[in-house]
Each structure stands twice: as C-alpha cells, then as structure tokens.
Amino acid sequence: MNISPSIVTQARRNGDAMMSRQYAPAHAPRISADTVVTFLVDRSSPGAQRTARMLLRQMATGPKWRVLAAIHKSPSDQTKHMTISVMGIAYHLRLDNRLCVFDITRVSGDEVVRPGGIPWAPPGGDLFPVPR
C-alpha cells in the first residue's frame, strides 16, 4: 500500500502496548498494536486499502489507540476479524482465509457500516435486495 512512512511510524508509536487488556479466544495469541499496523500496511486487499489509509492516518494523529480483540469470530460475525479502538470508535478488520484484511467495518447504533462509504452486507447476505 502507498502511504507515508512517517504515518506508519507514528501509528505504531500511538498504539497502546497493553496487550493484557485485549480479548483473545482460548489458545489464541494476543496481537500487538505493531502487528495490527503491519496487517493494515502489508496485508490489506486493494478493496480495503482506502479505508486502511484513512484509519492509519487517524491512528497516527489521534490519541492512543488499542487492540480490543485478537483474531476471533463472534456470534454475530462468523468471519475472522480483529477489533481495534481508534478515537473511541471500534473497528473490525475482517480477514479472509489468507489472513489478509479484505474489509473494515464499524458499528454505528444498530447498523454495521463501512467507513469508506460502501454499503455492507454480511457474508452470504444480499447487498441490494430485490423487492418482491
């Protein structure tokens, strides 16, 4: 991904190093803030890179950000993902089978949204349902 090295460096510095506060499923390793930055920079698919750059800029310029949850699945989202908090907003970095970030979402009220403005549909869901 094409992004300023100074933004990447500052995003790494602003990451909270307190890994003990994050959720990790049984027998799964915790993830450092540095690892999350590496995922965003080196392991984001082309479709997720625009949002990844936006997130990295916020991580670099805002207050401390942190990893809320290591790679996991949840009852409401069976896609592997990591959860981070940037400026008080929780983001899901959704991973494909190769552990590349293919989608970045956040929850707004009761709705899941993509910060980049693209509508979100759950896996297997219908993005544009056909009226019956």
Sequence and secondary structure as in RCSB ss.txt:
>XXXX:A:sequence
MNISPSIVTQARRNGDAMMSRQYAPAHAPRISADTVVTFLVDRSSPGAQRTARMLLRQMATGPKWRVLAAIHKSP
SDQTKHMTISVMGIAYHLRLDNRLCVFDITRVSGDEVVRPGGIPWAPPGGDLFPVPR
>XXXX:A:secstr
    HHHHHHHHHHB   GGGSB  TT     HHHHHHHHHHSB HHHHHHHHHHHHHHHHSS BEEEEEEEEET
TEEEEEEEEEETTEEEEEEE TTS EEEEEEEETTEEE TTS     TT  SS    
